[in-house]
């Protein structure tokens, strides 16, 4: 067995750990029951880890240590997702937001932190070294997510950001949200082909188009080519469910979706081995 950055077991064939973003259970329900409750449900359903969401914390001072202990006891992995932007609208690095996120990740015991770039622009370039120094001191890996905004969610914005960071020898991995590209009017397959070298974490999200908007749906109901997107991304990177999980038997629903992703991963690994 191999151990990845999440503390989750990845098998020798490179099958990705399967996590659950706790936002998948719905904001109102998560705030009502607490993220610890859904963390335990996710672990019982077979998830390798969970993604804890800053925007759904009600009492971080008690919730984060409790989730950390639950993960340690279960031998599971954690990711911390911070809803704050890294850079403000004027291009300045938002150090207070970064420090809050790093402190929360440390309390949680999460080795990986997910954020979006926000207002990154030409004025932001010199701050990349400051960001790198702070991450190295904290010993926490930052992964940049494509969100649903024009500034931080288009292919051009992501390519520009990573090109600038890489040119300054600042390597930041990417959280590739396969669904968010639709909100930005982008093709997820084109984005996967262009950004695959940066990807370290994948948000699995199905989408459907309603009259005035896109909505997130389970992968089996998606109108997007999600299997092709997963095949275009690096193998063995952790996959996180980030689509609605709901039903009368929520543990069973959660277990079914985890099993489906594991089945997809196994099929992809088998196909890859056959082609070698």
C-alpha positions, -999 to 999 in steps of 0.1 A, spaced: 0 0 0 11 36 -7 2 65 15 -6 99 -1 -6 134 13 -41 128 28 -30 99 50 -53 78 28 -43 45 14 -38 44 -24 -34 9 -39 -4 -2 -58 -23 2 -91 -27 39 -84 -64 40 -76 -73 75 -63 -84 80 -27 -121 89 -26 -130 119 -4 -163 138 2 -166 175 2 -189 181 32 -208 207 12 -223 178 -8 -248 172 20 -264 206 16 -255 238 35 -286 239 57 -283 202 68 -245 206 74 -250 236 96 -278 219 114 -260 187 122 -224 200 121 -195 188 99 -184 163 125 -216 144 121 -212 142 84 -175 134 87 -184 103 107 -212 94 82 -187 97 54 -161 75 71 -187 49 79 -198 49 43 -162 41 32 -147 75 22 -110 78 25 -113 113 38 -134 145 38 -130 181 28 -140 204 56 -156 237 45 -148 270 61 -182 286 51 -201 258 69 -183 259 102 -206 271 130 -181 270 159 -146 264 144 -129 264 179 -147 232 188 -155 217 154 -120 216 139 -103 198 168 -132 173 170 -130 165 133 -93 162 135 -97 136 163 -123 117 144 -100 115 114 -70 104 135 -91 77 152 -104 64 118 -71 67 100 -86 90 74 -74 120 55 -85 157 56 -85 187 33 -94 222 44 -113 244 20 -112 281 27 -138 303 9 -117 334 12 -98 346 -18 -60 347 -17 -57 380 -35 -79 410 -29 -95 430 -57 -65 454 -58 -41 425 -63 -27 425 -29 -21 392 -11 -47 389 16 -24 379 44 -52 379 71 -72 354 50 -42 333 44 -32 332 80 -68 323 91 -68 295 65 -34 281 76 -43 282 113 -75 264 106 -57 237 85 -32 233 112 -58 228 139 -76 204 117 -44 185 109 -50 189 72 -19 188 51 -36 203 21 -55 237 18 -78 247 -10 -84 283 -20 -91 304 -52 -70 332 -65 -96 359 -64 -82 393 -77 -47 380 -88 -33 405 -113 0 421 -125 4 438 -91 2 404 -74 33 389 -91 59 400 -65 37 385 -37 42 350 -50 75 346 -31 59 358 1 31 332 -4 57 304 -10 78 313 20 47 312 42 35 279 29 70 264 34 71 276 70 36 262 76 44 229 58 10 230 42 3 224 5 -19 249 -12 -40 238 -42 -57 264 -63 -93 258 -74 -110 270 -105 -142 287 -91 -173 299 -110 -161 335 -115 -145 353 -146 -115 363 -125 -107 329 -110 -126 304 -130 -117 307 -167 -91 286 -185 -72 318 -195 -71 330 -159 -59 296 -146 -33 293 -174 -20 328 -168 -17 323 -131 1 290 -132 25 302 -160 34 332 -139 39 312 -107 59 284 -125 81 310 -141 90 323 -106 97 287 -94 65 287 -73 48 254 -80 12 254 -67 -10 224 -75 -45 227 -87 -79 215 -75 -96 207 -108 -134 212 -104 -148 195 -134 -182 211 -130 -173 247 -124 -160 252 -160 -196 252 -172 -204 282 -151 -175 300 -167 -186 289 -202 -155 267 -207 -150 232 -220 -138 209 -192 -121 186 -216 -101 214 -230 -92 226 -195 -82 192 -185 -58 189 -215 -43 223 -208 -40 221 -170 -33 184 -163 3 189 -152 -8 212 -124 -36 190 -111 -32 174 -76 -68 171 -65 -101 166 -84 -136 177 -75 -160 153 -92 -192 171 -101 -220 164 -125 -239 192 -142 -272 198 -159 -284 229 -177 -317 244 -164 -334 273 -183 -314 301 -165 -285 284 -148 -263 253 -144 -269 231 -114 -247 204 -98 -261 168 -100 -247 133 -93 -223 121 -120 -248 95 -132 -272 123 -141 -247 146 -157 -250 159 -192 -212 165 -193 -185 140 -204 -172 134 -169 -156 100 -176 -135 115 -204 -125 144 -181 -113 120 -155 -93 100 -181 -76 132 -192 -64 140 -157 -34 125 -139 -41 90 -125 -42 84 -87 -48 120 -77 -75 121 -50 -111 125 -62 -137 143 -40 -174 140 -44 -188 175 -47 -224 170 -58 -257 166 -39 -259 136 -17 -295 133 -4 -320 106 3 -340 88 30 -310 64 36 -282 89 34 -254 64 45 -266 41 17 -266 69 -9 -232 80 2 -218 45 1 -233 39 -34 -216 71 -48 -183 62 -33 -185 27 -47 -194 41 -81 -163 62 -82 -142 33 -71 -156 12 -99 -148 40 -124 -113 42 -111 -108 4 -113 -121 4 -148 -97 32 -158 -68 15 -142 -76 -18 -159 -79 0 -193 -46 17 -187 -28 -16 -178 -42 -32 -209 -29 -5 -231 6 -6 -216 
